[in-house]
Amino acid sequence: MRKTLLLSTALLILSFISYGQVFNTGQTLKPKKFSLGIEPSVLINGSSEFMVFLHGGYGLKKGIDFSLKAGFLSAYDEYIGGDVEFAIGRYFSVMGGAHHFGNFGLDGAILGTYPIRSDVHISSGFDMDINFVDAIDNNDTPNDTSDDKETTEAQFIGWIPISLEIELKKNMSFIFEVEINITDDGYHFIGGGLNFYI
């Protein structure tokens, strides 16, 4: 028990000080309950990049929880983000938040969960990011950059998330998730890991 508590505390601290995707279901955490998770994953966009996510969540009150996530990828900036999730009935939720992954962005998602059995749940819905990407607005004159201006453009990226949560023990689940990119920009995502509920 002491080792589990120590590991859980370390993961929570890392998730707060570091720079899933969804790694979530359509249900919120109970008030004053924590969740901690670790998720190895792969981003696929022409090539594949390995990434590790750390997740932390806390039930604020009935039907509302808050989560933080941090991701580590060697080829890009680190990912850090947070969101607030609101329950809509027993098996549906909406969430919104913000992240930084090379650029600042806003997140939004709607998720529904279907219990296949008491210890197995499948979830899906829609996940969207609005990223604010720096771009150069050039003056259309070759070799003359004196009038070039840096602008910020909004980039919309959407996914269909599909996740499977399997309860391994009373306070531990395995979550496997796939996010299918449905827009021109962005990437596909495959991940899976353990989530601990405290």
Backbone as CSV, one residue per row, in Angstrom:
resi,resn,N_x,N_y,N_z,CA_x,CA_y,CA_z,C_x,C_y,C_z
1,MET,0.819,-1.192,0.000,0.000,0.000,0.000,0.865,1.260,0.000
2,ARG,1.943,1.214,0.823,2.819,2.379,0.907,3.511,2.644,-0.439
3,LYS,3.953,1.569,-1.144,4.597,1.736,-2.454,3.626,2.313,-3.469
4,THR,2.383,1.839,-3.451,1.365,2.345,-4.380,1.109,3.819,-4.122
5,LEU,1.000,4.208,-2.869,0.779,5.605,-2.521,1.959,6.474,-2.943
6,LEU,3.178,5.993,-2.752,4.378,6.722,-3.145,4.442,6.903,-4.666
7,LEU,4.169,5.826,-5.410,4.154,5.898,-6.877,3.076,6.853,-7.352
8,SER,1.895,6.764,-6.773,0.792,7.647,-7.155,1.130,9.104,-6.885
9,THR,1.732,9.392,-5.744,2.124,10.765,-5.413,3.166,11.281,-6.396
10,ALA,4.130,10.444,-6.757,5.162,10.855,-7.721,4.552,11.173,-9.077
11,LEU,3.612,10.344,-9.529,2.960,10.598,-10.824,2.157,11.892,-10.786
12,LEU,1.469,12.133,-9.675,0.694,13.366,-9.556,1.600,14.588,-9.587
13,ILE,2.702,14.548,-8.850,3.640,15.675,-8.845,4.205,15.909,-10.245
14,LEU,4.592,14.823,-10.939,5.118,14.970,-12.303,4.089,15.590,-13.229
15,SER,2.833,15.193,-13.091,1.819,15.729,-13.989,1.597,17.224,-13.749
16,PHE,1.892,17.710,-12.525,1.705,19.129,-12.253,2.908,19.965,-12.677
17,ILE,4.140,19.402,-12.627,5.309,20.238,-12.901,5.877,20.035,-14.298
18,SER,5.424,19.081,-15.068,5.964,18.816,-16.387,5.325,19.710,-17.434
19,TYR,6.107,19.843,-18.536,5.593,20.651,-19.634,4.675,19.754,-20.462
20,GLY,-4.440,12.777,-22.679,-4.487,12.053,-23.649,-5.710,12.362,-24.722
21,GLN,-4.108,11.864,-24.618,-5.085,12.590,-25.406,-6.349,12.654,-24.569
22,VAL,-7.248,11.833,-24.699,-8.452,11.851,-23.893,-8.235,11.039,-22.616
23,PHE,-7.861,9.760,-22.741,-7.614,8.857,-21.604,-8.704,9.046,-20.556
24,ASN,-9.954,8.979,-21.009,-11.073,9.316,-20.161,-12.303,8.580,-20.655
25,THR,-13.346,8.602,-19.866,-14.623,8.016,-20.259,-15.690,9.099,-20.185
26,GLY,-16.924,8.731,-20.488,-18.032,9.673,-20.409,-18.544,9.862,-18.993
27,GLN,-17.821,9.365,-18.003,-18.216,9.507,-16.614,-17.182,10.346,-15.863
28,THR,-17.642,11.091,-14.868,-16.737,11.938,-14.088,-16.325,11.226,-12.805
29,LEU,-15.244,11.717,-12.205,-14.791,11.182,-10.926,-15.742,11.601,-9.807
30,LYS,-15.855,10.770,-8.797,-16.654,11.125,-7.628,-15.957,12.257,-6.880
31,PRO,-16.724,13.057,-6.122,-16.112,14.176,-5.382,-14.973,13.715,-4.475
32,LYS,-13.895,14.482,-4.483,-12.705,14.278,-3.656,-11.962,12.980,-3.969
33,LYS,-12.190,12.412,-5.147,-11.459,11.222,-5.579,-10.415,11.636,-6.612
34,PHE,-9.244,10.973,-6.563,-8.153,11.231,-7.496,-8.059,10.096,-8.513
35,SER,-7.541,10.420,-9.691,-7.113,9.389,-10.634,-5.715,9.751,-11.109
36,LEU,-4.880,8.751,-11.272,-3.520,8.930,-11.771,-3.286,7.883,-12.842
37,GLY,-2.685,8.288,-13.964,-2.475,7.336,-15.036,-1.182,7.563,-15.781
38,ILE,-0.701,6.506,-16.383,0.470,6.568,-17.267,0.096,5.856,-18.551
39,GLU,0.437,6.479,-19.700,-0.024,5.985,-20.995,1.062,6.097,-22.066
40,PRO,1.775,5.028,-22.359,2.629,5.022,-23.550,1.741,5.108,-24.797
41,SER,2.185,5.841,-25.807,1.342,6.045,-26.979,2.178,6.297,-28.233
42,VAL,1.478,6.284,-29.365,2.115,6.533,-30.662,1.288,7.571,-31.412
43,LEU,1.949,8.607,-31.926,1.336,9.586,-32.812,1.699,9.205,-34.238
44,ILE,0.700,9.128,-35.123,0.942,8.707,-36.503,0.547,9.837,-37.443
45,ASN,1.538,10.390,-38.144,1.303,11.450,-39.123,2.352,11.303,-40.208
46,GLY,2.169,10.330,-41.093,3.194,10.024,-42.084,4.255,9.125,-41.493
47,SER,4.797,9.519,-40.352,5.722,8.679,-39.603,5.142,8.476,-38.208
48,SER,5.751,7.615,-37.436,5.258,7.327,-36.093,6.212,7.897,-35.056
49,GLU,5.654,8.524,-34.033,6.448,9.088,-32.951,5.946,8.511,-31.631
50,PHE,6.851,8.033,-30.794,6.503,7.472,-29.500,6.391,8.593,-28.469
51,MET,5.407,8.505,-27.595,5.166,9.527,-26.590,4.671,8.859,-25.316
52,VAL,4.974,9.437,-24.174,4.465,8.944,-22.889,3.674,10.069,-22.238
53,PHE,2.426,9.771,-21.853,1.568,10.728,-21.171,1.428,10.356,-19.705
54,LEU,1.389,11.367,-18.851,1.025,11.223,-17.447,-0.288,11.963,-17.251
55,HIS,-1.234,11.343,-16.551,-2.558,11.910,-16.355,-2.858,12.021,-14.863
56,GLY,-3.508,13.090,-14.458,-3.982,13.250,-13.094,-5.348,13.890,-13.096
57,GLY,-6.267,13.394,-12.269,-7.611,13.948,-12.204,-8.093,14.066,-10.776
58,TYR,-9.090,14.952,-10.566,-9.655,15.152,-9.238,-11.135,15.490,-9.372
59,GLY,-11.988,14.808,-8.591,-13.414,15.101,-8.580,-13.704,16.344,-7.759
60,LEU,-14.113,17.425,-8.417,-14.364,18.691,-7.725,-15.661,18.638,-6.928
61,LYS,-16.722,18.185,-7.562,-18.019,17.992,-6.920,-18.800,17.012,-7.771
62,LYS,-19.976,16.648,-7.349,-20.744,15.649,-8.091,-20.955,16.110,-9.533
63,GLY,-20.499,15.284,-10.478,-20.685,15.578,-11.892,-19.652,16.502,-12.506
64,ILE,-18.620,16.910,-11.755,-17.586,17.802,-12.303,-16.219,17.328,-11.831
65,ASP,-15.295,17.153,-12.786,-13.916,16.846,-12.398,-12.936,17.665,-13.215
66,PHE,-11.706,17.690,-12.726,-10.624,18.462,-13.345,-9.472,17.505,-13.617
67,SER,-8.822,17.642,-14.767,-7.679,16.775,-15.051,-6.540,17.555,-15.673
68,LEU,-5.329,17.074,-15.417,-4.105,17.589,-16.016,-3.429,16.450,-16.745
69,LYS,-2.733,16.774,-17.835,-1.962,15.751,-18.535,-0.669,16.363,-19.046
70,ALA,0.377,15.568,-19.029,1.678,15.988,-19.544,2.185,14.882,-20.454
71,GLY,2.719,15.263,-21.609,3.242,14.291,-22.554,4.669,14.620,-22.927
72,PHE,5.454,13.588,-23.160,6.873,13.754,-23.474,7.172,13.102,-24.806
73,LEU,7.685,13.898,-25.751,8.000,13.439,-27.095,9.300,14.100,-27.508
74,SER,10.262,13.315,-27.960,11.593,13.863,-28.234,11.624,14.818,-29.419
75,ALA,10.785,14.594,-30.427,10.896,15.378,-31.656,10.181,16.728,-31.585
76,TYR,9.314,16.932,-30.601,8.522,18.158,-30.519,8.599,18.721,-29.112
77,ASP,7.938,19.859,-28.927,7.790,20.377,-27.579,6.978,19.393,-26.744
78,GLU,7.148,19.485,-25.451,6.347,18.660,-24.563,4.893,19.129,-24.610
79,TYR,4.004,18.214,-24.246,2.575,18.526,-24.192,2.196,18.744,-22.734
80,ILE,1.459,19.815,-22.460,0.866,20.007,-21.142,-0.528,20.573,-21.359
81,GLY,-1.487,20.060,-20.619,-2.852,20.528,-20.794,-3.705,20.219,-19.586
82,GLY,-4.846,20.851,-19.531,-5.807,20.626,-18.466,-7.209,20.850,-18.979
83,ASP,-8.176,20.188,-18.349,-9.567,20.394,-18.746,-10.503,20.158,-17.576
84,VAL,-11.712,20.652,-17.732,-12.794,20.435,-16.779,-13.865,19.634,-17.499
85,GLU,-14.367,18.587,-16.832,-15.362,17.695,-17.425,-16.666,17.805,-16.635
86,PHE,-17.785,17.894,-17.367,-19.111,18.009,-16.773,-19.960,16.821,-17.214
87,ALA,-20.569,16.144,-16.252,-21.438,15.007,-16.563,-22.758,15.502,-17.146
88,ILE,-23.248,14.761,-18.148,-24.584,14.978,-18.699,-25.293,13.640,-18.543
89,GLY,-25.949,13.444,-17.453,-26.528,12.138,-17.181,-25.458,11.185,-16.666
90,ARG,-25.789,9.898,-16.647,-24.897,8.915,-16.043,-23.740,8.508,-16.950
91,TYR,-23.948,8.461,-18.267,-22.943,7.913,-19.169,-22.434,8.904,-20.222
92,PHE,-22.716,10.182,-20.075,-22.255,11.172,-21.050,-21.591,12.341,-20.338
93,SER,-20.630,12.961,-21.016,-19.977,14.137,-20.451,-19.475,15.039,-21.568
94,VAL,-19.276,16.303,-21.226,-18.615,17.272,-22.108,-17.431,17.825,-21.344
95,MET,-16.388,18.187,-22.076,-15.214,18.754,-21.413,-14.618,19.870,-22.261
96,GLY,-13.950,20.774,-21.597,-13.268,21.864,-22.270,-12.011,22.223,-21.507
97,GLY,-11.005,22.703,-22.232,-9.754,23.052,-21.572,-8.784,23.708,-22.518
98,ALA,-7.514,23.676,-22.142,-6.456,24.303,-22.933,-5.199,23.446,-22.850
99,HIS,-4.299,23.641,-23.832,-3.056,22.873,-23.856,-1.966,23.677,-24.557
100,HIS,-0.737,23.194,-24.415,0.387,23.729,-25.189,1.179,22.552,-25.729
101,PHE,1.296,22.493,-27.054,2.030,21.419,-27.726,2.694,22.032,-28.955
102,GLY,3.731,22.818,-28.710,4.339,23.597,-29.792,3.641,24.934,-29.947
103,ASN,2.312,24.932,-29.887,1.480,26.130,-29.939,0.401,26.017,-28.868
104,PHE,-0.150,27.159,-28.495,-1.263,27.164,-27.549,-2.532,26.714,-28.254
105,GLY,-3.391,25.993,-27.549,-4.641,25.551,-28.142,-5.737,25.362,-27.120
106,LEU,-6.963,25.300,-27.609,-8.136,25.030,-26.789,-8.671,23.647,-27.143
107,ASP,-9.243,22.962,-26.152,-9.764,21.609,-26.341,-11.258,21.578,-26.056
108,GLY,-11.934,20.664,-26.723,-13.332,20.395,-26.420,-13.661,18.973,-26.813
109,ALA,-14.514,18.322,-26.042,-14.885,16.943,-26.361,-16.244,16.627,-25.777
110,ILE,-16.938,15.700,-26.422,-18.147,15.118,-25.881,-17.967,13.608,-25.950
111,LEU,-18.242,12.931,-24.848,-18.008,11.491,-24.759,-19.225,10.774,-24.210
112,GLY,-19.428,9.580,-24.719,-20.452,8.703,-24.182,-19.826,7.365,-23.844
113,THR,-20.301,6.729,-22.785,-19.763,5.451,-22.322,-20.873,4.414,-22.284
114,TYR,-20.556,3.221,-22.770,-21.506,2.111,-22.739,-20.898,0.972,-21.927
115,PRO,-21.575,0.526,-20.870,-21.033,-0.581,-20.081,-21.311,-1.931,-20.754
116,ILE,-20.261,-2.562,-21.286,-20.410,-3.892,-21.878,-20.678,-4.907,-20.775
117,ARG,-19.932,-4.791,-19.680,-20.131,-5.552,-18.437,-19.873,-4.591,-17.300
118,SER,-20.022,-5.056,-16.073,-19.796,-4.161,-14.935,-18.345,-3.703,-14.853
119,ASP,-17.413,-4.490,-15.400,-15.989,-4.144,-15.323,-15.372,-3.789,-16.676
120,VAL,-16.188,-3.642,-17.720,-15.692,-3.292,-19.055,-16.603,-2.221,-19.657
121,HIS,-15.991,-1.089,-20.050,-16.749,0.013,-20.643,-16.106,0.425,-21.967
122,ILE,-16.928,0.746,-22.949,-16.428,1.295,-24.216,-16.949,2.724,-24.331
123,SER,-16.100,3.617,-24.813,-16.463,5.035,-24.921,-16.116,5.562,-26.300
124,SER,-16.884,6.547,-26.738,-16.593,7.220,-28.003,-17.282,8.580,-27.986
125,GLY,-17.034,9.362,-29.019,-17.636,10.681,-29.118,-16.923,11.513,-30.158
126,PHE,-16.638,12.766,-29.814,-15.954,13.691,-30.704,-15.003,14.538,-29.878
127,ASP,-13.759,14.680,-30.367,-12.715,15.452,-29.696,-12.190,16.478,-30.684
128,MET,-12.066,17.754,-30.257,-11.607,18.794,-31.169,-10.604,19.708,-30.480
129,ASP,-9.578,20.108,-31.216,-8.616,21.115,-30.776,-8.710,22.319,-31.702
130,ILE,-8.555,23.489,-31.135,-8.336,24.713,-31.914,-6.954,25.202,-31.525
131,ASN,-5.993,25.058,-32.442,-4.609,25.461,-32.178,-4.339,26.809,-32.829
132,PHE,-3.620,27.663,-32.126,-3.278,28.984,-32.637,-1.824,28.941,-33.105
133,VAL,-1.661,28.806,-34.415,-0.371,28.535,-35.044,0.229,29.823,-35.583
134,ASP,1.513,30.055,-35.261,2.220,31.207,-35.818,2.508,30.965,-37.294
135,ALA,2.282,31.996,-38.120,2.530,31.895,-39.557,3.148,33.206,-40.035
136,ILE,3.806,33.142,-41.165,4.415,34.331,-41.775,3.556,34.768,-42.952
137,ASP,3.108,36.023,-42.920,2.360,36.609,-44.026,3.363,37.418,-44.843
138,ASN,3.832,36.809,-45.969,4.885,37.516,-46.717,4.280,38.512,-47.697
139,ASN,5.131,39.405,-48.206,4.674,40.512,-49.052,4.662,40.164,-50.532
140,ASP,4.843,38.869,-50.855,4.810,38.390,-52.247,5.923,38.951,-53.119
141,THR,6.938,39.567,-52.521,8.080,40.052,-53.278,9.250,39.123,-53.011
142,PRO,9.756,38.446,-54.060,10.868,37.502,-53.851,12.085,38.192,-53.226
143,ASN,12.745,37.502,-52.318,13.978,37.941,-51.657,13.820,39.209,-50.814
144,ASP,12.604,39.684,-50.603,12.397,40.867,-49.773,11.517,40.465,-48.585
145,THR,12.107,40.405,-47.420,11.358,40.002,-46.228,11.070,41.180,-45.308
146,SER,11.322,42.403,-45.777,11.174,43.574,-44.913,9.722,43.807,-44.500
147,ASP,8.779,43.432,-45.345,7.371,43.651,-45.020,6.672,42.396,-44.503
148,ASP,7.429,41.305,-44.308,6.815,40.072,-43.810,6.319,40.292,-42.386
149,LYS,5.138,39.780,-42.102,4.543,39.930,-40.780,4.214,38.563,-40.220
150,GLU,4.459,38.418,-38.921,4.083,37.180,-38.253,2.632,37.293,-37.812
151,THR,1.830,36.320,-38.195,0.421,36.306,-37.826,0.111,34.998,-37.096
152,THR,-1.042,34.953,-36.514,-1.499,33.742,-35.842,-2.756,33.254,-36.538
153,GLU,-2.758,31.978,-36.895,-3.904,31.382,-37.565,-4.513,30.317,-36.677
154,ALA,-5.841,30.193,-36.731,-6.537,29.143,-35.981,-6.578,27.878,-36.835
155,GLN,-6.170,26.784,-36.255,-6.151,25.483,-36.934,-7.115,24.556,-36.181
156,PHE,-8.102,24.016,-36.893,-9.103,23.144,-36.294,-8.759,21.694,-36.597
157,ILE,-8.661,20.873,-35.552,-8.343,19.451,-35.707,-9.395,18.641,-34.967
158,GLY,-9.936,17.622,-35.630,-10.977,16.805,-35.011,-10.637,15.328,-35.044
159,TRP,-11.079,14.620,-34.017,-10.862,13.184,-33.916,-12.152,12.490,-33.491
160,ILE,-12.265,11.232,-33.842,-13.254,10.330,-33.271,-12.490,9.423,-32.303
161,PRO,-12.683,9.608,-30.999,-11.983,8.749,-30.027,-12.780,7.476,-29.758
162,ILE,-12.085,6.381,-29.622,-12.691,5.114,-29.216,-11.801,4.538,-28.128
163,SER,-12.377,4.283,-26.949,-11.564,3.752,-25.859,-12.278,2.592,-25.175
164,LEU,-11.466,1.717,-24.622,-11.950,0.552,-23.897,-11.306,0.579,-22.516
165,GLU,-12.128,0.589,-21.465,-11.621,0.562,-20.098,-11.973,-0.776,-19.469
166,ILE,-10.960,-1.458,-18.957,-11.137,-2.765,-18.324,-10.671,-2.663,-16.881
167,GLU,-11.587,-2.927,-15.963,-11.239,-2.879,-14.541,-10.405,-4.106,-14.186
168,LEU,-9.175,-3.874,-13.724,-8.287,-4.966,-13.340,-8.416,-5.298,-11.854
169,LYS,-8.561,-4.262,-11.043,-8.797,-4.384,-9.607,-9.795,-3.304,-9.234
170,LYS,-10.166,-3.268,-7.970,-11.170,-2.303,-7.539,-10.777,-0.869,-7.874
171,ASN,-9.513,-0.502,-7.706,-9.058,0.868,-7.929,-8.044,0.995,-9.056
172,MET,-8.043,0.046,-10.002,-7.083,0.098,-11.097,-7.736,-0.399,-12.388
173,SER,-7.559,0.362,-13.460,-8.107,-0.012,-14.765,-7.038,0.089,-15.835
174,PHE,-7.212,-0.714,-16.884,-6.414,-0.583,-18.099,-7.288,0.140,-19.110
175,ILE,-6.747,1.191,-19.729,-7.481,1.935,-20.758,-6.690,1.871,-22.057
176,PHE,-7.349,1.409,-23.112,-6.771,1.412,-24.460,-7.583,2.392,-25.288
177,GLU,-6.912,3.299,-26.017,-7.653,4.273,-26.815,-7.021,4.492,-28.179
178,VAL,-7.901,4.787,-29.131,-7.511,5.145,-30.492,-8.234,6.445,-30.813
179,GLU,-7.526,7.409,-31.390,-8.159,8.635,-31.862,-7.934,8.722,-33.359
180,ILE,-9.018,8.711,-34.111,-8.956,8.730,-35.576,-9.129,10.164,-36.047
181,ASN,-8.104,10.701,-36.706,-8.146,12.075,-37.195,-9.113,12.167,-38.370
182,ILE,-10.038,13.130,-38.320,-11.020,13.293,-39.397,-10.846,14.623,-40.132
183,THR,-9.727,15.313,-39.887,-9.447,16.581,-40.556,-8.141,16.471,-41.336
184,ASP,-7.858,17.474,-42.155,-6.637,17.459,-42.971,-5.384,17.594,-42.118
185,ASP,-5.447,18.424,-41.084,-4.301,18.609,-40.198,-4.386,17.601,-39.054
186,GLY,-3.308,17.454,-38.326,-3.345,16.598,-37.145,-2.726,15.239,-37.377
187,TYR,-3.039,14.310,-36.512,-2.409,12.997,-36.483,-3.395,11.987,-35.919
188,HIS,-3.126,10.721,-36.152,-3.859,9.650,-35.492,-3.113,9.319,-34.203
189,PHE,-3.823,8.728,-33.266,-3.257,8.481,-31.946,-3.668,7.095,-31.466
190,ILE,-2.694,6.333,-30.962,-2.976,5.024,-30.342,-2.236,5.003,-29.011
191,GLY,-2.955,4.668,-27.939,-2.322,4.626,-26.625,-3.018,3.658,-25.703
192,GLY,-2.330,3.316,-24.661,-2.912,2.433,-23.652,-2.090,2.471,-22.400
193,GLY,-2.744,2.352,-21.264,-2.003,2.386,-20.019,-2.883,2.115,-18.824
194,LEU,-2.303,2.324,-17.653,-2.992,2.057,-16.400,-3.501,3.336,-15.775
195,ASN,-4.697,3.259,-15.195,-5.280,4.371,-14.472,-5.604,3.889,-13.061
196,PHE,-5.153,4.653,-12.055,-5.375,4.308,-10.654,-6.361,5.296,-10.055
197,TYR,-7.328,4.795,-9.301,-8.336,5.615,-8.667,-8.129,5.595,-7.150
198,ILE,-8.011,6.764,-6.557,-7.685,6.840,-5.124,-8.807,7.606,-4.396
